[in-house]
Amino acid sequence: MVFSLLAALTTAIVVTLSKAGIKNVPSALAFAIQSVLIIVVAWSAVAWQGLWPEVARIERKTWLILLAAGVLTGVSSLLSFRALSLGDASRVSPLTSVALVFSVTLAAVFLKEKLNWQVVAGAALMAGGAVVIALSEPSK
């Protein structure tokens, strides 16, 4: 739970910094700059944890899954940056957070994760909250 909350806090900070950073820079260029640093941080973590030998042990199917996820992460980020360049961070971020609802649904369908009423209710409340925020009056 701690790591999840820290990830959420970090994401909120990233959204705020990204919105500030794309004021005078095209969104795709801003994302490309950030991506270089993401790669440096990620491979530094691999080196720090001594995981280099694990790379050779990854199965072909896992490579394909991870590569597809990587491409989709890039597309998702490009779309998020574009949305941030067009709208207020306080309205864009909740809509991109509807990913939670999609994640719960996809996990149930493809990963066969069991859903209980709390997860369904929470996802519905989050989706409803995102819609309320997104449809609110724009800030002036």
Sequence and secondary structure as in RCSB ss.txt:
>XXXX:A:sequence
MVFSLLAALTTAIVVTLSKAGIKNVPSALAFAIQSVLIIVVAWSAVAWQGLWPEVARIERKTWLILLAAGVLTGV
SSLLSFRALSLGDASRVSPLTSVALVFSVTLAAVFLKEKLNWQVVAGAALMAGGAVVIALSEPSK
>XXXX:A:secstr
 HHHHHHHHHHHHHHHHHHHHTSSS HHHHHHHHHHHHHHHHHHHHHHTT HHHHTT  HHHHHHHHHHHHHHHH
HHHHHHHHHHHS HHHHHHHHTTHHHHHHHHHHHHS     HHHHHHHHHHHHHHHHHHTS    
